[in-house]
């Protein structure tokens, strides 16, 4: 299990502050598949992952999960909701067993005068904005084939670590669509499956071509199109 000093936001704080946080925080243990908080929940806490891996996702009216991010310990969750006193914009669920430390917002607020503390908080919020920006870009620009090709190029090892339905959720695809794309790639000998679900890429150029040729969708206002997908019934 990680310590608070392993979290960048708290790494520069003195022992006095670290001990103060521990005395004024709550530590909880979670089993696999436990929900930490739901999209729309209110909270007065900043969540610190001390052990395990969580996923953050939104759910559209049809019940489909759109996975935003995965975080492994040590990491922070809920900075925006904590800082702005707003409902959580996504659901947080453990994909392994783990532990969380809950730090009350009053402590965060009382330390905003510390320049280093504030700077690290800003950095953390900025990184989350970049993740969301990447999600919007992926959902509005890339086709299903292009999204799979991009993940194969950038992070092929993830296919050996996660189940196909989990990968499909990350890409915002149905498992059936992901399976169909993989069959197509294997039939064209662009990839091949090896023992232990290891994937060998035989033709990187073909994957690059899939990204280039399929990256533009037929939408005049892609951002509005992305937002509207959450409102459809």
N, C-alpha and C positions, 0 to 999 in steps of 0.2 A: 504494500500500500504506500502511496506517495504522501509526502508532507506538504504543508501549505507553502513552504519555501520553494517547492518545485513549480509552483504557479508563478508565472512571470509577474503578475500584478502584485504579488506579495513578496517577491524575492528580495527586494531592497528594504523591506521593513525590519525594524529592530526586533530583538527578542521580546521586548515589552509589548509591542503591537501584536506579534504573533501569538503570544500567550493570551493577550486580551481577546483576540479573535476566537481562539479555542474555547475560552471560558464563556463567550457570548454567542456560541454557535451550536448547531445541532448536527450530529452525525447519524446517518441512517444507512442500514444495509438493505439491499434489494436482491431478489432472485431474478433469474432470467425471465424476460418478457414483462417485468414489472413496469407500470406506468409511473413516472416521476411526477409529471403534470400533464394536463390536457391543454390543447389549443383553446384559448379563451379563458383559462383559469387566471385568477388574480393571485399575486404573491408579493410578499414583502421581503423576499429572500433572493440572494445570489447563490446559485448552485455550483458547487465545486466537485468535480469528479475525482475521487481519490483512488478508485479501483474500478476496473471494468470498462465496457464500451457501451455508448448509447447511440440511438439514432433520433434525429429530429425530422418530423414530417408533418405535412398539412393533409387534411382530408377534404375532398370535394363532396358536394351534395350526394353523389352516387356512392360514396363510401370508399372511393379509390384513394390509396395513400400516394402522396407525392413526396418522396424523400428529399429532404433539403441537404442534410449533412450527417456525417458520422463523426463522433468524437471519442477519443480514448484518453484515459487518465494519463497524466494530469491535465485537466482542462476546465474551463468555466462555461456555464450555461445560464442563459437568462439575463445577460447584462442589460440588454435594451429594456426588457420589462421591469427590471429592478430600478434602473436609472430613471426611466420615464414614468414609473408607477403605472404601467399599462398592462393589460392582459397578455399572457404569453401568446406569441404569434404562431406557435407550432406545438405539437405534442412531443414529449420527451419519453422515450422508452428504452429500457436496458435490453441489449441483445446478448448480454452475458450477465452473470451475477456481478454485483459491485457495491460500492459505497459512495455516498454523497455527503458533503458537508454543506449545511445551509447557513449562510452568513446574512444577518439581518441588514436591510438597507440603511438603517440608522448608522451603522458602523461605516458603511461606504460613504454616506453623505458627510459624516464628521471628518473624514480624511481627504476630502476633495481639495483642501488647501495645500496638501502635500503635492508638489509639482510632479515628482517622480511617480507617485501613485496615480495621479490624474492622467499622466502621459500613457502609462501602461493600460489604463482603462480605455483610453481613446484608441490605442493600438488594437486592443481586443475587439472593440466595436467595429473598427474599420475592417478588420479581417473577416468578420461575420458579414459585413456589407458586401465584400468582394465575393464571398461564397454565394450570397443571394443573387448578385449580379450575374455570376457565372451560370446559376440555375436558370434565370430568366433568358439569358442568351442561348443556352442549350435547348430550352423548351420552345423558343420562338424561331430559332434559326435552323436547327438541325433536324433532319428526318430521322425516322427510326433506325434505318441502316447506317446513317452517318453517326448517330450517337453510339451505336455498338462498335463501329469501326474506330471511333475516337477513344473509347475506353480500352479497346484491345491494344491500341498503339501506346497509350499513356500509362495503363495499369493492368497489364495482362494477368499479373499474379492474383488479382482480386478474384478471378474466376476459379482459382483453386482454394480460396479461403471462404467464399460465401456460396450459399445455395443459389440456384438459378432464379428462384422467386424473389430472393433478396436483391440480386443484381437487377432484375426486372423492375423492382420497386425504385431502386436508385435511379434508373434510367427513365422512370415513368412510362414503362411499357408493360403489357400483359406478358405473363410467362409464355403464352402461346406465340406471341409476336417474336419474342426473343428466340424461342426454339426454331421458328421458321427461318429467321435470319441466319442462325447458326447452321442450319441444314443447307442453306443456300451457299454460305461461305465454304462449308466443307465440300459440297458438290463441285464447286469451282476450284477446289484445292488451294484456296487462299489461306485456310487454316487447317490443322489436323489435331484431333484429340489424342492424347497419350494417357498412359496409366495415371490414375489419381487425379483425373480431370485437368491435367496439365495441357496447356494449349501451345502448339508450335505455330508461329506465323510464317507461312511460306512465301507470302507476297505482300510486303509492306506497301508497295506502290499501288496495289489494287485497293488497299484500305484507304490510302490517301486520296485516291480517285473517288472513292465512295463518299468521303467527306466533302470534297470539292464539288462533285456533280449533284449532290443531294442537299446541300446546305441551305438553299433558299426555298422557303415555303411560300405558298400562294396566299399571302395576307398583306393588306395595305397598311395595317397598323398592328404590328406584332405584339407590342406591349399590351395594348387594349385586348387583343385576342387572348393573351395569356391570362389576364385578370378575369376575363369573361368565362374562362373555363371553370373557375371556382363558383360561378353563380348559376351555371346551367343546372337544371333539375332533371 
